[in-house]
Amino acid sequence: MTKITFLGTASAIPNASHHNAHFVIESGQRLVLVDCSGNPIVRFEEAGIDPLRLTDVILTHFHPDHVSGLPLLMMDLWLMGREQALTIHGLQDDLDRIQQMMALYEWESWTGFFPVTFHGLPSEEETPVLTDEELIILASPVCHMIPAIGLRITLPEGIVTYSTDTGPCDSVIRLAANANVLIHEAAGSGVGHTSAAEAGEVAARAGVETLVLIHYPPEANPEELAEEAGKAFSGTVVVSEDLMALELS
């Protein structure tokens, strides 16, 4: 059974019960972390997931609330004795910046550090990110303030798509077309972001079955967010919560 666990659901300013938006996908032998904020090892422990099982990290864009936890994650995995290789996927410019950031910590001098592969992606629709027998992930550019990618995740149980941070965007609609689940941000209407009502419109146009709202202000009322999204979308609306598991069967 495939499971997606939300390690955080908040927009840029988190609070005690809502960490910044990031999640993990468990499918077959793959454990994939999508974005990396805060203190990932603590979130893994709270979710009951062994961080040493992590196989891949996908970074959707280079804003602090999506990448700031990566140096700490990598150091902690090293201190925990990790030997398995880790692959980090993202737009090439973002990966270049990650390596520059890690160089500030002089990570090349960390003795016995595990192998890391950087998989740079072009900013093109339906770019392959990773493929194995049970998991296919494609990326497409979305409409944020900086270059960013949304994801289409094909699993044995169905298709899940993720908008990441974006304004209402035709490329997200194409990416999410006829998916089982669309995980869409609801930070609020504005440049590079989407309100819950607008996310409902995107979900309706994409023809998805279930809309899961994420990356929303922690102080927002979940019932009101769901109601706003439901004005244009007749399918199921779920407001994600930290450490909530989305099981696909």
N, C-alpha and C positions, 0 to 999 in steps of 0.2 A: 504494500500500500504506500502511495506517495503522500507526503505530508508537507505542508508549508506552515512554518511557525513565524509569527510576527514578533521579532525581538524588540521592535519599537514602532510607534505609529504616529508620532508627533511631527508637526511641521518644524520650522527652524528653531523655535524656542521650546524646549521640552519642559516637563515638570517632574515631580517625584514619581508619578504613576504612568507617565508617557515619555519614553525615550524617543530620540530621533528615529525616523522611519528607516528600518532595515529588516530583512527577513532571511530565513534559510529554507532551502528546498532539499528534502530528503527523498531520493529516488534511486532505487537499486544500490549500487556501490558509490553513488555520488552524494556528496553533501556540499551544497553550493550556497555561499553567503552572498546576498545581493545588497551592496553598499555596506559601509563599515563605519559606524559612529560610536561615540561614547567609550565604554569599556566592554568590548565584545566577550571576553572570557567570562565576566560576571553574568552577562545575559545568557550565554550558553549554559552556564551552571543552573541558572534559574529556570531555564527551559528544559533541563534534564537531557541535554545533548552534549556528547563528548566532543570538545573542540578539536581533538587530535584526529577525528574522522574527517575534518574539513578537506575537501579536494580542490575546490575552486572558489575564487572571489570575483564577482562582477561589479565593477564600479560604473554607475550610470552617468556621473558627471563630477566635476571637481569643485564642489562647494563643501565647506567644512562640515556641515551636518551630514554629509554622505561619505567622507573619506578620512575624517580626523582620527578615527580609531584604528586605522590600519597599522601605523608604526607600533602601537602598543600591542595589537594582536600578534604581529609578527615577532616582536621581542618575547612575548609571553609564550608563544608556541615553541620558540627556540629554548627558553628556560625550562619548559616542560619536557624537553628531550625529543621534540619532533625530528624525525628523519625523513618522512615521506615528502616528496616534492609537492609544491603548491603552485597552481596556475592562477595568475591574476589577469583578468580580461577587462578591456576598456578601450575607449578612444585613444589613439596613439599619443596625442598630446597630453592626455591625462596621465598615461603611464609614464611618460617622460618626466612629468612633474612629481609623480610618486617616487620615482627613483632619485630625483633631486632632493626630495624631502628626506628620504631614507639616508642619503649621503650626508645630510647634516648630523645624523646620529652615528655616522661612521660605521654603518652596518657591515661593511666589507671586512671590518676587523673583528666581528663577532665569531669567535672560533667555533668551528663545527656547525655553522649555520646550514639549515636544510636547503635543498635546491629550490629556486624560484624561477618560474618561467613567466615572462610577460607576453601576453597575446594581444597585440594592437589591432584595433578594428577600424575600418574606414567608416566615414559618416554616410552610409548608403543604406537604403531600405532593404530589409530582410537579409542582413549580413549574418552568416553563420558565426555563432559564438562557440558552441560546443555541441558535439553529437556523440551519443553512444546508443546502445540497444534500447534503452528505456527513457532517454531524455534527449530532446532536441531544443536548443535555444537559439532564436534569431533575434537580431537587434535592428531597430530603425531609429533614425533621428527624430526628435520631437521638438516642441516649440518653447524652449526655456530661454532664460536670459543669456546663457552660455551654451555651447554645444553639449547635448545630452542625448542619451539613448533610452528608448523604451524596449521592452522585451516581450517576445512571444515564446511561451514555454509549452512544448508539446510533450505530454506524458501518456503512459498507457491508459490512464483513466479519463483523459480529456486535455483541453487546451486552456492554459491560464496566461493572461497577458498583464503587463505592468507598465503603467504610463510613465513612471518616475515624475519628476517635477516638470510641468508643462502647462501651457495655456491650452484651451480647446484647439484640437489639431487634427487635420485630415489624415496625417500619417499615423496617428494613434488609432483612428477609426479603421484604417486599412490593416494595421497590425492586429487589431482586436476582432476583425471580422468573423462573426459566427463562433466566437470562443465560448467556452463554458463559463469562464470567470474573467472579469476585468477588474484588476486592482488599480484604482485610479486616485490620484491625489485630489484633495479638497481643501487646499490651503486658503482659498478665497479668491474671488475674481480680481484680476490685476495682471500686470505684465509678467508673463511667464508662469502664471498659476491659474487654477481653475476652482470655481465654487462648486459646492455639492450639486446645485441645480444644473450647472454646466456639465458636470461629470455624468449626471443622469441623461442629458441630451446626447453626449458622446456614446454612452452605453446603448441608448436606443438606436442611434444611427448605425452602430457596429453590429447590432443584432445579437448581443450576448445574453446569456441566461441569468447570470448573477453579477451584480456590481458590488465590489468591496471598496469602501472608502478608506483612505489612508492619508498620512501627511496632512492632518487637519490640526487646527489650533487646539491644544489640550483643554482649554476652557470652554470649547464649543459643546453644545448639548447634542448628544448622539441621536436622540429621537428627532430633533429638529433637522439635523443633517440628513437623516434617512428620509424624512418627509419632503425636504427640498429636492433630493435626488429623485424621489418617486413621482414628482409632478410630471416629468417627461418620460420616465422609464417605468414600464409595467412589470418588469421582472423582479427578482428578489434583490433587496438592498441590505447589505451588512456593513455596519460600522466597525472596523477592526479595533481590537484592544490589544495592549501589550501582552505577549506570551499566549495569545490565542492561536490555536492550531486550526488550520483549514485542511481537512482530510478529504481526499478525492478517492472515490471508490466506485 
